[in-house]
Amino acid sequence: MQEQTASGGRESWPLSMTLILIALTAITAVLLLQNSHLKSVNDEHATILDNLSSRIQDVMDENSELAKQNQELQDALEVYQEKVRNYQAKLYDLRRQANLTTGNQTPLDTGTTLSLLAPAVKAQTGRDFWGRQVLKGYVGIATNLSLDVVPGKGRVLVNTDPPMGEVFQDTAVTAKETAERAFGTDILTHDLIFSIQAPEEIPSVDGPSAGAAMTLLVLSLLEDRSLKSAISLTGTISSDGSIGAIGHPVEKAEAAEDAGAETFFLSENNRYTRVQYVEEIPWGPVTWKNIRYRNVETQKLIQNRTDLSVIFVDDITELLDAATYKED
């Protein structure tokens, strides 16, 4: 009777406990696998962050080097500008001494004034994530360019309001000399005064883009031609009379229209504009964004934003014919 009691007192392992043990084992295995996966993902993200940090540092170093190079170029530009001004003064003296004109009188009438819209652009800056000042884009500025003729010694003077860069002075001299060559005479008995008015200061780097407009004003007076109404133009000028491309034609066109222009003249070399876009490339859990560029017809870009009529010209003679008329 005691053995039976002892035998009956032993309890077998409950089935429920077995199931619980199996479940715990399975959960533990799943958690271990998940932990391993998360560790792998974390390591991958850490690698990506390290690569991004490395790329950011490389870009910062490159920006620093570019800023240094830009300053060196600015310093060199100032030196060359001073040399150009000295050469221009010497050339003027030589021309006066040699009297290379066909006569001391020119068709210019004292007191004559001509003006037109020659838009420029101004950089817009902001702060990046680290608080540094960075370029955000450009905005067009409606700039009015006028030319006054007064008795003088063949000098070229530039009056800017507000004060602007010295490049405008060099551009004005080139414009005068180009117009002289195109017309076939030197202006030695009159001074040319270019006045540039803008609502805000324009960087000196933008000065060359007024060259074609300055030349057109001088040549219009020499040819005794009148400017067509509601016109605006921008473009550089070369000593052979060719009109060169400028930057940011779309922004300048918008500023011209805002100021009342209906026709906008551009260099043939501005037929296409390089447009920036962002290319997105998926890579694992992140997406890389690369800056890409493509060429787009400038006329389409301008007409998408304005109602301007766009005319492309090659040189100052073509511009003179398209932008002026001869009164009967």
ZAGUKE-58927 format. One record per residue (C-alpha): residue number from 1; residue in one letter; chain; x negated, y negated, z. Coordinates in steps of 0.5 Angstrom, whole numbers, plus 500, padded with zeros to 3 digits. Each point is the difference from the previous one (the first is absolute). Layout:
<recs>
 pos code unit   X   Y   Z
 NUM    a    A   X   Y   Z
...
</recs>
This chain:
<recs>
 pos code unit   X   Y   Z
   1    m    A 500 500 500
   2    q    A 494 495 501
   3    e    A 497 502 494
   4    q    A 506 498 496
   5    t    A 501 494 504
   6    a    A 492 498 498
   7    s    A 501 502 493
   8    g    A 507 496 499
   9    g    A 496 494 504
  10    r    A 496 499 494
  11    e    A 502 495 495
  12    s    A 498 500 492
  13    w    A 498 493 497
  14    p    A 506 497 497
  15    l    A 501 499 493
  16    s    A 502 492 501
  17    m    A 493 499 503
  18    t    A 497 504 494
  19    l    A 504 495 495
  20    i    A 497 494 504
  21    l    A 493 502 500
  22    i    A 501 501 492
  23    a    A 503 493 499
  24    l    A 495 497 505
  25    t    A 494 503 496
  26    a    A 503 498 493
  27    i    A 501 493 502
  28    t    A 493 500 503
  29    a    A 498 502 493
  30    v    A 504 495 496
  31    l    A 497 495 505
  32    l    A 493 502 499
  33    l    A 501 500 492
  34    q    A 503 493 501
  35    n    A 495 497 504
  36    s    A 495 503 495
  37    h    A 503 496 494
  38    l    A 501 494 504
  39    k    A 493 500 501
  40    s    A 498 501 493
  41    v    A 505 494 498
  42    n    A 497 496 505
  43    d    A 493 502 498
  44    e    A 502 498 493
  45    h    A 503 493 502
  46    a    A 494 499 504
  47    t    A 495 501 494
  48    i    A 505 496 496
  49    l    A 499 494 505
  50    d    A 493 501 500
  51    n    A 500 499 492
  52    l    A 505 494 500
  53    s    A 495 497 506
  54    s    A 494 501 495
  55    r    A 504 497 494
  56    i    A 502 494 504
  57    q    A 493 499 503
  58    d    A 497 500 493
  59    v    A 505 495 497
  60    m    A 498 496 506
  61    d    A 493 500 498
  62    e    A 502 499 493
  63    n    A 504 494 501
  64    s    A 494 497 504
  65    e    A 495 501 495
  66    l    A 505 497 495
  67    a    A 501 494 504
  68    k    A 493 499 501
  69    q    A 499 501 492
  70    n    A 506 495 499
  71    q    A 496 495 504
  72    e    A 494 501 497
  73    l    A 503 499 493
  74    q    A 504 493 503
  75    d    A 493 498 502
  76    a    A 497 501 493
  77    l    A 506 497 497
  78    e    A 499 493 503
  79    v    A 493 500 498
  80    y    A 502 501 493
  81    q    A 505 495 500
  82    e    A 495 495 503
  83    k    A 495 502 494
  84    v    A 506 499 495
  85    r    A 502 493 502
  86    n    A 493 498 500
  87    y    A 499 503 493
  88    q    A 507 497 498
  89    a    A 497 493 502
  90    k    A 494 501 496
  91    l    A 503 502 494
  92    y    A 505 494 501
  93    d    A 494 495 500
  94    l    A 497 503 494
  95    r    A 506 499 496
  96    r    A 501 493 502
  97    q    A 492 499 498
  98    a    A 501 504 494
  99    n    A 507 497 498
 100    l    A 502 506 497
 101    t    A 507 497 498
 102    t    A 503 498 494
 103    g    A 502 494 503
 104    n    A 501 497 507
 105    q    A 507 500 499
 106    t    A 505 505 501
 107    p    A 507 501 499
 108    l    A 502 500 507
 109    d    A 504 494 503
 110    t    A 499 497 506
 111    g    A 505 501 505
 112    t    A 503 507 497
 113    t    A 502 505 505
 114    l    A 502 507 498
 115    s    A 502 506 505
 116    l    A 503 507 500
 117    l    A 501 506 505
 118    a    A 493 504 501
 119    p    A 502 505 506
 120    a    A 495 503 504
 121    v    A 501 505 506
 122    k    A 498 501 507
 123    a    A 498 506 504
 124    q    A 505 502 505
 125    t    A 496 503 506
 126    g    A 502 504 507
 127    r    A 498 504 505
 128    d    A 499 508 500
 129    f    A 500 505 505
 130    w    A 494 498 503
 131    g    A 502 492 500
 132    r    A 495 499 495
 133    q    A 502 495 494
 134    v    A 501 503 494
 135    l    A 503 499 493
 136    k    A 508 501 499
 137    g    A 501 497 493
 138    y    A 500 494 496
 139    v    A 506 495 499
 140    g    A 500 495 494
 141    i    A 499 492 501
 142    a    A 504 495 496
 143    t    A 494 496 498
 144    n    A 500 493 496
 145    l    A 495 498 496
 146    s    A 499 493 497
 147    l    A 495 496 495
 148    d    A 499 493 501
 149    v    A 495 496 495
 150    v    A 497 494 502
 151    p    A 494 496 497
 152    g    A 493 503 502
 153    k    A 494 504 499
 154    g    A 502 506 498
 155    r    A 501 503 507
 156    v    A 505 505 502
 157    l    A 503 499 507
 158    v    A 504 505 504
 159    n    A 505 498 505
 160    t    A 503 505 504
 161    d    A 506 500 505
 162    p    A 499 503 505
 163    p    A 492 501 499
 164    m    A 498 506 496
 165    g    A 494 504 498
 166    e    A 494 497 496
 167    v    A 502 505 494
 168    f    A 505 496 498
 169    q    A 495 494 498
 170    d    A 496 505 496
 171    t    A 506 503 496
 172    a    A 502 492 499
 173    v    A 493 499 497
 174    t    A 500 506 495
 175    a    A 507 498 498
 176    k    A 498 494 498
 177    e    A 494 502 496
 178    t    A 504 506 497
 179    a    A 505 495 497
 180    e    A 495 495 498
 181    r    A 497 506 496
 182    a    A 507 502 497
 183    f    A 502 493 498
 184    g    A 492 498 497
 185    t    A 499 494 505
 186    d    A 497 498 507
 187    i    A 504 496 505
 188    l    A 495 495 502
 189    t    A 504 494 501
 190    h    A 505 502 504
 191    d    A 501 504 507
 192    l    A 504 506 501
 193    i    A 504 501 507
 194    f    A 503 506 501
 195    s    A 505 500 506
 196    i    A 502 507 503
 197    q    A 506 500 505
 198    a    A 502 506 504
 199    p    A 505 501 506
 200    e    A 494 503 503
 201    e    A 492 502 500
 202    i    A 498 504 494
 203    p    A 493 504 501
 204    s    A 495 498 495
 205    v    A 499 507 497
 206    d    A 507 498 496
 207    g    A 497 494 497
 208    p    A 498 503 493
 209    s    A 507 502 499
 210    a    A 502 493 498
 211    g    A 495 499 495
 212    a    A 505 501 494
 213    a    A 505 495 503
 214    m    A 494 495 501
 215    t    A 498 501 493
 216    l    A 507 500 497
 217    l    A 501 493 503
 218    v    A 493 497 497
 219    l    A 501 503 493
 220    s    A 507 498 500
 221    l    A 498 492 501
 222    l    A 495 501 495
 223    e    A 504 503 495
 224    d    A 506 495 502
 225    r    A 505 505 501
 226    s    A 506 501 505
 227    l    A 501 506 505
 228    k    A 506 504 499
 229    s    A 505 500 506
 230    a    A 500 505 506
 231    i    A 494 503 498
 232    s    A 495 503 505
 233    l    A 493 504 499
 234    t    A 494 503 503
 235    g    A 494 503 498
 236    t    A 492 499 500
 237    i    A 497 496 494
 238    s    A 493 502 497
 239    s    A 495 495 496
 240    d    A 503 503 493
 241    g    A 507 498 502
 242    s    A 502 507 501
 243    i    A 505 501 506
 244    g    A 499 505 505
 245    a    A 504 505 505
 246    i    A 502 498 507
 247    g    A 502 504 506
 248    h    A 507 500 503
 249    p    A 504 498 494
 250    v    A 506 502 502
 251    e    A 500 496 507
 252    k    A 498 494 496
 253    a    A 506 501 495
 254    e    A 504 500 506
 255    a    A 498 494 503
 256    a    A 500 497 493
 257    e    A 507 501 499
 258    d    A 502 498 507
 259    a    A 497 493 498
 260    g    A 504 500 494
 261    a    A 496 503 494
 262    e    A 504 504 495
 263    t    A 494 502 496
 264    f    A 493 503 502
 265    f    A 494 501 496
 266    l    A 495 505 502
 267    s    A 493 503 497
 268    e    A 501 506 495
 269    n    A 495 503 505
 270    n    A 506 500 505
 271    r    A 505 504 496
 272    y    A 499 506 505
 273    t    A 500 499 508
 274    r    A 497 505 504
 275    v    A 505 502 505
 276    q    A 499 504 507
 277    y    A 504 506 502
 278    v    A 500 505 506
 279    e    A 499 508 498
 280    e    A 502 504 506
 281    i    A 497 507 500
 282    p    A 502 505 505
 283    w    A 495 504 504
 284    g    A 502 504 506
 285    p    A 504 496 505
 286    v    A 498 494 497
 287    t    A 500 496 494
 288    w    A 495 496 497
 289    k    A 501 493 497
 290    n    A 495 498 494
 291    i    A 500 494 497
 292    r    A 501 500 492
 293    y    A 500 495 494
 294    r    A 503 500 493
 295    n    A 501 495 495
 296    v    A 507 497 499
 297    e    A 502 495 494
 298    t    A 499 493 504
 299    q    A 506 497 496
 300    k    A 505 505 503
 301    l    A 497 499 507
 302    i    A 502 493 499
 303    q    A 506 500 497
 304    n    A 503 505 505
 305    r    A 499 495 505
 306    t    A 501 493 496
 307    d    A 504 498 494
 308    l    A 493 497 497
 309    s    A 498 500 493
 310    v    A 493 503 499
 311    i    A 495 498 495
 312    f    A 493 503 499
 313    v    A 495 496 497
 314    d    A 493 501 498
 315    d    A 496 494 500
 316    i    A 501 492 501
 317    t    A 502 499 493
 318    e    A 506 505 500
 319    l    A 502 497 507
 320    l    A 500 493 497
 321    d    A 505 502 494
 322    a    A 504 504 505
 323    a    A 501 495 505
 324    t    A 500 493 497
 325    y    A 503 497 494
 326    k    A 498 494 496
 327    e    A 505 494 500
 328    d    A 502 497 493
</recs>
